[in-house]
Amino acid sequence: MRITYKGDYALKTILDLSTHYGDAPITIHELAARADIPTKFLEQILLDLKRGGFVESRRGKIGGYLLARPPKEITLGEVIRFIDGPVEPINCLDKHYKGCKEVTRCVFRDIWQKVEKETANIIDSITFDDLVKKNKKFGSSLVYQI
């Protein structure tokens, strides 16, 4: 699994919207400034997040973006997979993989399956509500590093 810049920015955006869940919509310029994301890139990310059912947009003077679902219903893994794809550490774990003749006898495959399973268990058990609570516990503004 590798988190791209797009994935990192998508996670930051969902976290920011989660922090302000229930408030008025947030403009793209506010989101971009708070998370230090280029506005044009954020436009593309928000379109993808909207298409994925993570965010909604509102038009007009008091328009902007907000979460489409409560933060407790959105997991880290769900967003990562939607933006960056599977969490498999290597392609041969895909059941349709045809690139290796040794795939069924490979001594490494079992290890990579365990890595995938544990990674999935971790990221699928963390909701954005959990992250908001953790962030508030630290008493800090939104600061992220992935």
JOHUVEN-V987598 format. One line per field, one symbol per residue. ss: DSSP state (h for helix, s for strand, l for the rest). psi: psi as a letter, one per 20 degrees, with the letter a starting at -180 (. if undefined). Layout:
BEGIN
ss: ???
psi: ???
END
This chain:
BEGIN
ss: llllhhhhhhhhhhhhhhhllllllslhhhhhhhhlllhhhhhhhhhhhhhlllsssslllllsssslllhhhlshhhhhhhhhllllllhhhlllllllllllllllhhhhhhhhhhhhhhhhhlshhhhhhhhhhhllllllll
psi: ppprgggghgggghgghhhkpiaqqpqhhgggghjlppghghggghgghghijhqqqprahkrbqrqhqqhijpqghggghggiaqjpiqhiipijpjipijhijphhghghhggggggghghiiprhgghgggghhikrropqp.
END
